[in-house]
Amino acid sequence: MSEFSSKQYSWADITIAFGGRILEGITEIEYTTKKEKDFLYGRGSKPHKIVSGNRSNEGKIKIWQSELEAMTKDADKKDVLDLEFDIVVTYAPSDGSGQTVTDILKGVQFTEVKKGMAQGDKNKEIEMPIIFLDVKPQQ
């Protein structure tokens, strides 16, 4: 019988690296893998099977504007929409209990850049939608 840990991860347990450096100004990450699925119909009105098709990967990161400006400064032609990179997400419990898990998002690209500020803002966070080619889970 295998032993498993029910340790719950918190935001403090996560490290996110992009372009060879750990992002300090990141406040959120979300990533999803989808697989097209549909019913296969034949005789009668009930499906006979579930069939599948293409996979897709998408998500978002939320970063400080200063992180976006650093990425823009280093990007070719100052355009972050032309960047392609990997994101390494590591979940490592700070108390040493539980499993360390690393997911690698391969071939990540931003799909949108939206800037703005509102009166009273103390810090600007920018949500950056992403698409990526693959996720290598639990590396």
C-alpha positions in Angstrom: 0.0 0.0 0.0 1.4 3.4 -0.9 1.5 6.3 1.5 0.2 9.7 0.4 0.3 13.1 1.9 -2.8 15.2 2.3 -0.7 18.4 2.7 -2.5 21.4 1.4 -0.5 24.0 -0.5 -0.7 27.7 0.1 0.4 30.7 -2.0 3.5 31.0 0.2 4.5 27.5 -1.0 4.6 28.4 -4.7 7.6 29.6 -6.8 7.1 30.7 -10.4 10.1 31.1 -12.7 10.0 32.6 -16.2 12.9 33.3 -18.5 15.4 31.8 -16.0 14.4 34.0 -13.0 11.9 33.7 -10.2 9.1 36.2 -10.5 8.7 38.3 -7.4 5.9 40.5 -8.7 3.4 37.7 -9.5 0.1 37.5 -7.5 -1.8 34.8 -9.4 -1.3 31.9 -11.8 -4.0 29.7 -13.4 -3.6 27.1 -16.1 -5.9 24.7 -17.7 -5.6 21.8 -20.1 -8.7 20.9 -22.2 -9.6 18.0 -24.4 -12.5 18.1 -26.9 -15.0 15.4 -26.0 -18.4 14.6 -27.5 -20.9 11.9 -27.7 -20.9 9.4 -30.6 -24.5 8.7 -31.7 -25.7 5.8 -33.8 -28.9 3.8 -33.6 -31.4 5.1 -31.0 -31.3 8.3 -29.0 -28.6 7.4 -26.5 -24.9 7.9 -27.1 -22.8 4.8 -27.8 -19.4 6.2 -26.8 -17.6 9.3 -25.9 -15.0 10.4 -28.6 -12.2 12.8 -28.1 -10.3 15.3 -30.3 -7.8 18.0 -29.9 -6.2 19.2 -26.7 -5.6 22.9 -25.8 -3.9 24.7 -23.0 -4.6 28.2 -21.6 -4.4 30.2 -18.5 -3.4 33.6 -17.0 -0.9 35.2 -14.8 -1.4 38.3 -12.8 1.8 40.4 -12.4 2.8 43.8 -11.2 3.2 46.4 -13.9 6.9 46.6 -13.0 7.3 42.9 -14.0 5.5 43.6 -17.3 7.8 46.6 -18.0 10.9 44.5 -17.3 9.7 41.8 -19.8 8.9 44.5 -22.3 12.3 46.1 -22.0 14.0 42.7 -22.7 11.7 41.6 -25.5 12.6 41.9 -29.2 11.1 45.0 -30.6 9.7 45.7 -27.1 6.7 43.5 -27.8 5.8 40.9 -25.2 3.2 39.4 -27.5 6.1 38.0 -29.6 7.8 36.2 -26.6 7.8 32.4 -26.3 9.0 30.9 -23.0 8.5 28.2 -20.4 7.0 28.8 -17.0 8.1 26.6 -14.2 5.6 26.3 -11.3 6.9 24.6 -8.1 4.7 23.8 -5.1 7.1 23.2 -2.2 5.7 23.2 1.3 7.8 25.6 3.4 7.5 23.4 6.5 9.1 20.5 4.7 6.1 18.3 4.9 4.3 17.1 1.9 5.4 16.5 -1.7 7.2 19.0 -3.8 5.5 19.2 -7.2 6.8 21.0 -10.3 4.7 21.7 -13.4 6.4 23.0 -16.5 4.3 25.0 -19.0 6.0 24.6 -22.4 6.0 27.2 -25.3 4.0 29.8 -23.4 2.9 33.0 -25.2 0.9 36.0 -24.1 -2.3 36.6 -26.0 -3.2 40.1 -24.7 -1.7 43.1 -22.9 -4.0 45.4 -21.1 -2.8 48.4 -19.0 -4.7 50.9 -16.9 -4.9 52.6 -13.6 -7.6 54.0 -11.4 -7.6 56.8 -8.9 -6.5 55.5 -5.5 -4.5 52.5 -6.9 -1.4 51.8 -4.8 0.0 49.2 -7.1 -1.0 48.1 -10.6 -1.6 44.4 -11.3 -1.9 43.3 -14.9 -3.7 40.1 -15.9 -1.9 38.4 -18.8 -3.8 35.7 -20.6 -1.6 32.9 -21.9 -1.7 29.9 -24.2 0.9 27.2 -24.2 1.8 24.0 -26.1 2.0 21.5 -23.3 2.2 21.0 -19.6 4.7 18.6 -18.1 3.1 17.7 -14.7 4.9 16.6 -11.6 8.4 16.9 -13.0 
